[in-house]
Amino acid sequence: MATVRRDLDSIVAHLPGVRSEVRKALDARAVRVRAVVEAHRRTGDLSSSLEVRTNITDSTVEISDPAVYAINYGHVARDGSWVPGIHAIEAAL
């Protein structure tokens, strides 16, 4: 009877080829996020806070600007009008 190692997911996740493909997929997603952010650039703060991070097995696109939620999803302006979001985060999906 065959058995499957309990740590097989970890072994596969650490394979160089898998890590390389994960990084490639993230880089492609990051390009899409950057394109949306750059198209709606006002001050440059959001763009400069965008970072691609890779650790041993995972990669993420991080946006550290404190206004990222309001910029991405929309917000009410000082005059009471609605400012639509840019939906840059969804561009990565």
Phi and psi in radians as a Rosetta constraint file:
Dihedral C 1 N 2 CA 2 C 2 CIRCULARHARMONIC -1.372 0.35
Dihedral N 2 CA 2 C 2 N 3 CIRCULARHARMONIC 2.622 0.35
Dihedral C 2 N 3 CA 3 C 3 CIRCULARHARMONIC -2.232 0.35
Dihedral N 3 CA 3 C 3 N 4 CIRCULARHARMONIC 2.686 0.35
Dihedral C 3 N 4 CA 4 C 4 CIRCULARHARMONIC -2.041 0.35
Dihedral N 4 CA 4 C 4 N 5 CIRCULARHARMONIC 2.257 0.35
Dihedral C 4 N 5 CA 5 C 5 CIRCULARHARMONIC -1.106 0.35
Dihedral N 5 CA 5 C 5 N 6 CIRCULARHARMONIC 2.471 0.35
Dihedral C 5 N 6 CA 6 C 6 CIRCULARHARMONIC -1.166 0.35
Dihedral N 6 CA 6 C 6 N 7 CIRCULARHARMONIC -0.466 0.35
Dihedral C 6 N 7 CA 7 C 7 CIRCULARHARMONIC -1.755 0.35
Dihedral N 7 CA 7 C 7 N 8 CIRCULARHARMONIC 0.338 0.35
Dihedral C 7 N 8 CA 8 C 8 CIRCULARHARMONIC -1.058 0.35
Dihedral N 8 CA 8 C 8 N 9 CIRCULARHARMONIC -0.673 0.35
Dihedral C 8 N 9 CA 9 C 9 CIRCULARHARMONIC -1.065 0.35
Dihedral N 9 CA 9 C 9 N 10 CIRCULARHARMONIC -0.682 0.35
Dihedral C 9 N 10 CA 10 C 10 CIRCULARHARMONIC -1.194 0.35
Dihedral N 10 CA 10 C 10 N 11 CIRCULARHARMONIC -0.701 0.35
Dihedral C 10 N 11 CA 11 C 11 CIRCULARHARMONIC -1.088 0.35
Dihedral N 11 CA 11 C 11 N 12 CIRCULARHARMONIC -0.827 0.35
Dihedral C 11 N 12 CA 12 C 12 CIRCULARHARMONIC -1.125 0.35
Dihedral N 12 CA 12 C 12 N 13 CIRCULARHARMONIC -0.744 0.35
Dihedral C 12 N 13 CA 13 C 13 CIRCULARHARMONIC -1.079 0.35
Dihedral N 13 CA 13 C 13 N 14 CIRCULARHARMONIC -0.492 0.35
Dihedral C 13 N 14 CA 14 C 14 CIRCULARHARMONIC -1.607 0.35
Dihedral N 14 CA 14 C 14 N 15 CIRCULARHARMONIC -0.048 0.35
Dihedral C 14 N 15 CA 15 C 15 CIRCULARHARMONIC -1.136 0.35
Dihedral N 15 CA 15 C 15 N 16 CIRCULARHARMONIC 2.379 0.35
Dihedral C 15 N 16 CA 16 C 16 CIRCULARHARMONIC -0.959 0.35
Dihedral N 16 CA 16 C 16 N 17 CIRCULARHARMONIC -0.708 0.35
Dihedral C 16 N 17 CA 17 C 17 CIRCULARHARMONIC -1.139 0.35
Dihedral N 17 CA 17 C 17 N 18 CIRCULARHARMONIC -0.669 0.35
Dihedral C 17 N 18 CA 18 C 18 CIRCULARHARMONIC -1.191 0.35
Dihedral N 18 CA 18 C 18 N 19 CIRCULARHARMONIC -0.801 0.35
Dihedral C 18 N 19 CA 19 C 19 CIRCULARHARMONIC -1.048 0.35
Dihedral N 19 CA 19 C 19 N 20 CIRCULARHARMONIC -0.700 0.35
Dihedral C 19 N 20 CA 20 C 20 CIRCULARHARMONIC -1.112 0.35
Dihedral N 20 CA 20 C 20 N 21 CIRCULARHARMONIC -0.752 0.35
Dihedral C 20 N 21 CA 21 C 21 CIRCULARHARMONIC -1.194 0.35
Dihedral N 21 CA 21 C 21 N 22 CIRCULARHARMONIC -0.660 0.35
Dihedral C 21 N 22 CA 22 C 22 CIRCULARHARMONIC -1.081 0.35
Dihedral N 22 CA 22 C 22 N 23 CIRCULARHARMONIC -0.761 0.35
Dihedral C 22 N 23 CA 23 C 23 CIRCULARHARMONIC -1.117 0.35
Dihedral N 23 CA 23 C 23 N 24 CIRCULARHARMONIC -0.732 0.35
Dihedral C 23 N 24 CA 24 C 24 CIRCULARHARMONIC -1.069 0.35
Dihedral N 24 CA 24 C 24 N 25 CIRCULARHARMONIC -0.761 0.35
Dihedral C 24 N 25 CA 25 C 25 CIRCULARHARMONIC -1.110 0.35
Dihedral N 25 CA 25 C 25 N 26 CIRCULARHARMONIC -0.726 0.35
Dihedral C 25 N 26 CA 26 C 26 CIRCULARHARMONIC -1.172 0.35
Dihedral N 26 CA 26 C 26 N 27 CIRCULARHARMONIC -0.717 0.35
Dihedral C 26 N 27 CA 27 C 27 CIRCULARHARMONIC -1.029 0.35
Dihedral N 27 CA 27 C 27 N 28 CIRCULARHARMONIC -0.708 0.35
Dihedral C 27 N 28 CA 28 C 28 CIRCULARHARMONIC -1.130 0.35
Dihedral N 28 CA 28 C 28 N 29 CIRCULARHARMONIC -0.701 0.35
Dihedral C 28 N 29 CA 29 C 29 CIRCULARHARMONIC -1.172 0.35
Dihedral N 29 CA 29 C 29 N 30 CIRCULARHARMONIC -0.704 0.35
Dihedral C 29 N 30 CA 30 C 30 CIRCULARHARMONIC -1.097 0.35
Dihedral N 30 CA 30 C 30 N 31 CIRCULARHARMONIC -0.639 0.35
Dihedral C 30 N 31 CA 31 C 31 CIRCULARHARMONIC -1.055 0.35
Dihedral N 31 CA 31 C 31 N 32 CIRCULARHARMONIC -0.737 0.35
Dihedral C 31 N 32 CA 32 C 32 CIRCULARHARMONIC -1.155 0.35
Dihedral N 32 CA 32 C 32 N 33 CIRCULARHARMONIC -0.721 0.35
Dihedral C 32 N 33 CA 33 C 33 CIRCULARHARMONIC -1.119 0.35
Dihedral N 33 CA 33 C 33 N 34 CIRCULARHARMONIC -0.814 0.35
Dihedral C 33 N 34 CA 34 C 34 CIRCULARHARMONIC -1.043 0.35
Dihedral N 34 CA 34 C 34 N 35 CIRCULARHARMONIC -0.678 0.35
Dihedral C 34 N 35 CA 35 C 35 CIRCULARHARMONIC -1.093 0.35
Dihedral N 35 CA 35 C 35 N 36 CIRCULARHARMONIC -0.756 0.35
Dihedral C 35 N 36 CA 36 C 36 CIRCULARHARMONIC -1.172 0.35
Dihedral N 36 CA 36 C 36 N 37 CIRCULARHARMONIC -0.763 0.35
Dihedral C 36 N 37 CA 37 C 37 CIRCULARHARMONIC -1.087 0.35
Dihedral N 37 CA 37 C 37 N 38 CIRCULARHARMONIC -0.782 0.35
Dihedral C 37 N 38 CA 38 C 38 CIRCULARHARMONIC -1.149 0.35
Dihedral N 38 CA 38 C 38 N 39 CIRCULARHARMONIC -0.589 0.35
Dihedral C 38 N 39 CA 39 C 39 CIRCULARHARMONIC -1.193 0.35
Dihedral N 39 CA 39 C 39 N 40 CIRCULARHARMONIC -0.394 0.35
Dihedral C 39 N 40 CA 40 C 40 CIRCULARHARMONIC -2.017 0.35
Dihedral N 40 CA 40 C 40 N 41 CIRCULARHARMONIC 0.483 0.35
Dihedral C 40 N 41 CA 41 C 41 CIRCULARHARMONIC -1.227 0.35
Dihedral N 41 CA 41 C 41 N 42 CIRCULARHARMONIC 2.250 0.35
Dihedral C 41 N 42 CA 42 C 42 CIRCULARHARMONIC -2.053 0.35
Dihedral N 42 CA 42 C 42 N 43 CIRCULARHARMONIC -1.030 0.35
Dihedral C 42 N 43 CA 43 C 43 CIRCULARHARMONIC -1.836 0.35
Dihedral N 43 CA 43 C 43 N 44 CIRCULARHARMONIC -0.377 0.35
Dihedral C 43 N 44 CA 44 C 44 CIRCULARHARMONIC 1.622 0.35
Dihedral N 44 CA 44 C 44 N 45 CIRCULARHARMONIC -0.129 0.35
Dihedral C 44 N 45 CA 45 C 45 CIRCULARHARMONIC -1.102 0.35
Dihedral N 45 CA 45 C 45 N 46 CIRCULARHARMONIC -0.761 0.35
Dihedral C 45 N 46 CA 46 C 46 CIRCULARHARMONIC -1.121 0.35
Dihedral N 46 CA 46 C 46 N 47 CIRCULARHARMONIC -0.796 0.35
Dihedral C 46 N 47 CA 47 C 47 CIRCULARHARMONIC -1.065 0.35
Dihedral N 47 CA 47 C 47 N 48 CIRCULARHARMONIC -0.731 0.35
Dihedral C 47 N 48 CA 48 C 48 CIRCULARHARMONIC -1.277 0.35
Dihedral N 48 CA 48 C 48 N 49 CIRCULARHARMONIC -0.293 0.35
Dihedral C 48 N 49 CA 49 C 49 CIRCULARHARMONIC -1.597 0.35
Dihedral N 49 CA 49 C 49 N 50 CIRCULARHARMONIC -0.053 0.35
Dihedral C 49 N 50 CA 50 C 50 CIRCULARHARMONIC -1.413 0.35
Dihedral N 50 CA 50 C 50 N 51 CIRCULARHARMONIC 2.246 0.35
Dihedral C 50 N 51 CA 51 C 51 CIRCULARHARMONIC -2.501 0.35
Dihedral N 51 CA 51 C 51 N 52 CIRCULARHARMONIC 2.460 0.35
Dihedral C 51 N 52 CA 52 C 52 CIRCULARHARMONIC -1.759 0.35
Dihedral N 52 CA 52 C 52 N 53 CIRCULARHARMONIC 2.155 0.35
Dihedral C 52 N 53 CA 53 C 53 CIRCULARHARMONIC -2.060 0.35
Dihedral N 53 CA 53 C 53 N 54 CIRCULARHARMONIC 2.412 0.35
Dihedral C 53 N 54 CA 54 C 54 CIRCULARHARMONIC -2.248 0.35
Dihedral N 54 CA 54 C 54 N 55 CIRCULARHARMONIC 2.237 0.35
Dihedral C 54 N 55 CA 55 C 55 CIRCULARHARMONIC -1.931 0.35
Dihedral N 55 CA 55 C 55 N 56 CIRCULARHARMONIC -2.712 0.35
Dihedral C 55 N 56 CA 56 C 56 CIRCULARHARMONIC -1.049 0.35
Dihedral N 56 CA 56 C 56 N 57 CIRCULARHARMONIC -0.761 0.35
Dihedral C 56 N 57 CA 57 C 57 CIRCULARHARMONIC -2.208 0.35
Dihedral N 57 CA 57 C 57 N 58 CIRCULARHARMONIC -0.089 0.35
Dihedral C 57 N 58 CA 58 C 58 CIRCULARHARMONIC -2.365 0.35
Dihedral N 58 CA 58 C 58 N 59 CIRCULARHARMONIC 2.795 0.35
Dihedral C 58 N 59 CA 59 C 59 CIRCULARHARMONIC -2.405 0.35
Dihedral N 59 CA 59 C 59 N 60 CIRCULARHARMONIC 2.537 0.35
Dihedral C 59 N 60 CA 60 C 60 CIRCULARHARMONIC -2.463 0.35
Dihedral N 60 CA 60 C 60 N 61 CIRCULARHARMONIC 2.680 0.35
Dihedral C 60 N 61 CA 61 C 61 CIRCULARHARMONIC -1.775 0.35
Dihedral N 61 CA 61 C 61 N 62 CIRCULARHARMONIC 2.131 0.35
Dihedral C 61 N 62 CA 62 C 62 CIRCULARHARMONIC -2.025 0.35
Dihedral N 62 CA 62 C 62 N 63 CIRCULARHARMONIC 2.412 0.35
Dihedral C 62 N 63 CA 63 C 63 CIRCULARHARMONIC -2.137 0.35
Dihedral N 63 CA 63 C 63 N 64 CIRCULARHARMONIC 1.980 0.35
Dihedral C 63 N 64 CA 64 C 64 CIRCULARHARMONIC -1.729 0.35
Dihedral N 64 CA 64 C 64 N 65 CIRCULARHARMONIC -0.006 0.35
Dihedral C 64 N 65 CA 65 C 65 CIRCULARHARMONIC -1.050 0.35
Dihedral N 65 CA 65 C 65 N 66 CIRCULARHARMONIC 2.270 0.35
Dihedral C 65 N 66 CA 66 C 66 CIRCULARHARMONIC -1.086 0.35
Dihedral N 66 CA 66 C 66 N 67 CIRCULARHARMONIC -0.360 0.35
Dihedral C 66 N 67 CA 67 C 67 CIRCULARHARMONIC -1.624 0.35
Dihedral N 67 CA 67 C 67 N 68 CIRCULARHARMONIC 0.195 0.35
Dihedral C 67 N 68 CA 68 C 68 CIRCULARHARMONIC -1.026 0.35
Dihedral N 68 CA 68 C 68 N 69 CIRCULARHARMONIC -0.681 0.35
Dihedral C 68 N 69 CA 69 C 69 CIRCULARHARMONIC -1.145 0.35
Dihedral N 69 CA 69 C 69 N 70 CIRCULARHARMONIC -0.793 0.35
Dihedral C 69 N 70 CA 70 C 70 CIRCULARHARMONIC -1.145 0.35
Dihedral N 70 CA 70 C 70 N 71 CIRCULARHARMONIC -0.703 0.35
Dihedral C 70 N 71 CA 71 C 71 CIRCULARHARMONIC -1.206 0.35
Dihedral N 71 CA 71 C 71 N 72 CIRCULARHARMONIC -0.751 0.35
Dihedral C 71 N 72 CA 72 C 72 CIRCULARHARMONIC -1.279 0.35
Dihedral N 72 CA 72 C 72 N 73 CIRCULARHARMONIC -0.779 0.35
Dihedral C 72 N 73 CA 73 C 73 CIRCULARHARMONIC -1.745 0.35
Dihedral N 73 CA 73 C 73 N 74 CIRCULARHARMONIC -0.221 0.35
Dihedral C 73 N 74 CA 74 C 74 CIRCULARHARMONIC 1.836 0.35
Dihedral N 74 CA 74 C 74 N 75 CIRCULARHARMONIC 2.840 0.35
Dihedral C 74 N 75 CA 75 C 75 CIRCULARHARMONIC -2.829 0.35
Dihedral N 75 CA 75 C 75 N 76 CIRCULARHARMONIC 2.933 0.35
Dihedral C 75 N 76 CA 76 C 76 CIRCULARHARMONIC -1.576 0.35
Dihedral N 76 CA 76 C 76 N 77 CIRCULARHARMONIC 2.214 0.35
Dihedral C 76 N 77 CA 77 C 77 CIRCULARHARMONIC -1.316 0.35
Dihedral N 77 CA 77 C 77 N 78 CIRCULARHARMONIC 2.961 0.35
Dihedral C 77 N 78 CA 78 C 78 CIRCULARHARMONIC -1.044 0.35
Dihedral N 78 CA 78 C 78 N 79 CIRCULARHARMONIC -0.536 0.35
Dihedral C 78 N 79 CA 79 C 79 CIRCULARHARMONIC -1.453 0.35
Dihedral N 79 CA 79 C 79 N 80 CIRCULARHARMONIC 0.047 0.35
Dihedral C 79 N 80 CA 80 C 80 CIRCULARHARMONIC 1.611 0.35
Dihedral N 80 CA 80 C 80 N 81 CIRCULARHARMONIC -0.107 0.35
Dihedral C 80 N 81 CA 81 C 81 CIRCULARHARMONIC -1.422 0.35
Dihedral N 81 CA 81 C 81 N 82 CIRCULARHARMONIC 2.731 0.35
Dihedral C 81 N 82 CA 82 C 82 CIRCULARHARMONIC -1.509 0.35
Dihedral N 82 CA 82 C 82 N 83 CIRCULARHARMONIC 2.267 0.35
Dihedral C 82 N 83 CA 83 C 83 CIRCULARHARMONIC -1.837 0.35
Dihedral N 83 CA 83 C 83 N 84 CIRCULARHARMONIC 1.991 0.35
Dihedral C 83 N 84 CA 84 C 84 CIRCULARHARMONIC -1.163 0.35
Dihedral N 84 CA 84 C 84 N 85 CIRCULARHARMONIC 2.623 0.35
Dihedral C 84 N 85 CA 85 C 85 CIRCULARHARMONIC -1.335 0.35
Dihedral N 85 CA 85 C 85 N 86 CIRCULARHARMONIC 2.828 0.35
Dihedral C 85 N 86 CA 86 C 86 CIRCULARHARMONIC -1.596 0.35
Dihedral N 86 CA 86 C 86 N 87 CIRCULARHARMONIC -0.281 0.35
Dihedral C 86 N 87 CA 87 C 87 CIRCULARHARMONIC 0.958 0.35
Dihedral N 87 CA 87 C 87 N 88 CIRCULARHARMONIC 0.753 0.35
Dihedral C 87 N 88 CA 88 C 88 CIRCULARHARMONIC -1.191 0.35
Dihedral N 88 CA 88 C 88 N 89 CIRCULARHARMONIC -0.630 0.35
Dihedral C 88 N 89 CA 89 C 89 CIRCULARHARMONIC -1.113 0.35
Dihedral N 89 CA 89 C 89 N 90 CIRCULARHARMONIC -0.712 0.35
Dihedral C 89 N 90 CA 90 C 90 CIRCULARHARMONIC -1.157 0.35
Dihedral N 90 CA 90 C 90 N 91 CIRCULARHARMONIC -0.400 0.35
Dihedral C 90 N 91 CA 91 C 91 CIRCULARHARMONIC -1.111 0.35
Dihedral N 91 CA 91 C 91 N 92 CIRCULARHARMONIC -0.384 0.35
Dihedral C 91 N 92 CA 92 C 92 CIRCULARHARMONIC -1.433 0.35
Dihedral N 92 CA 92 C 92 N 93 CIRCULARHARMONIC -0.239 0.35
